[in-house]
Amino acid sequence: MTESERRALTSDQFYSSGGDCPTWLHPLTVGYCAGLKLVSYIVFFLLPVWALWRAHIIAVFPGWWRAPLIASLLVAETSLLQVFFIDGREMIKVCRRLWGRPRA
């Protein structure tokens, strides 16, 4: 495939700046990105939180393994919470940029 053919194929998919993107396409792409972000939050945060909650329920039963299990759950919860807040902060930056006025 030549360079001009490759440019012709990708010219409608990607824009070098927000000003090049048609106004009707901007809300669609932002909505698509928001939908993908929502799905990623479900997969990367909601499912692990559910799994940790189930592990907490199991840890209620007495036994010698209860203390190490609870300690590992606290480490996992702390890590998950840290990533959640860092990702949320970055998501706010991206949303401000995406929902802002397209630049030329």
Order of alpha helices (4+ residues) and beta strands (2+ residues): alpha-alpha-alpha-alpha
